[in-house]
Amino acid sequence: MQLGEKIRLLRKRAGISQKDFAEQLGITRRALVYYENGQRFPREAGLIDKIAGFFNVSSDFLTDDSESIAMTKEEIFLEEAKAEDKLRGKSEAKKFIETTKCLFAGGELSEEDKDALFEVLTEIYFDSKKKAKKYGVRKNKGSKNTPTD
């Protein structure tokens, strides 16, 4: 896992926006976006140490590509949704997670059962998206792909 991926993941886990984190670091939001996307590497002296200190990890951990951060199932799901359908897929996946979290609100399922249920729901979600792409109606394409009964 590369530096930018680690910064993005740690920032999201901390629940801090790019704008707020950039302000904390004393850099522009655009610079942070470049770092998180792996388009640039921080060259400013001490910036890596500052980022590491913010997240309470070592600078070596951030810069060593062989070191990874274990992703939660939710994070893996969101990354898969993003990869499959770019931003729209991730947005829909977040909505899906928010609506299905209410299923667990009672706390009567074990963690193992919650994981199993989430995996099944995830599979259903991706299957539905594939079917929607295959048979769905495209906007501005007329009736060419309109399903028939």
Secondary structure, 3 states (H helix, E strand, C coil): CCHHHHHHHHHHHHCCCHHHHHHHHCCCHHHHHHHHCCCCCCCCCCHHHHHHHHHCCCHHHHHCCCCCCCCCHHHHHHHHHHHHHHHHHHHHHHHHHHHHHHHHCCCCCCHHHHHHHHHHHHHHHHHHHHHHHHHCCCCCCCCCCCCCC
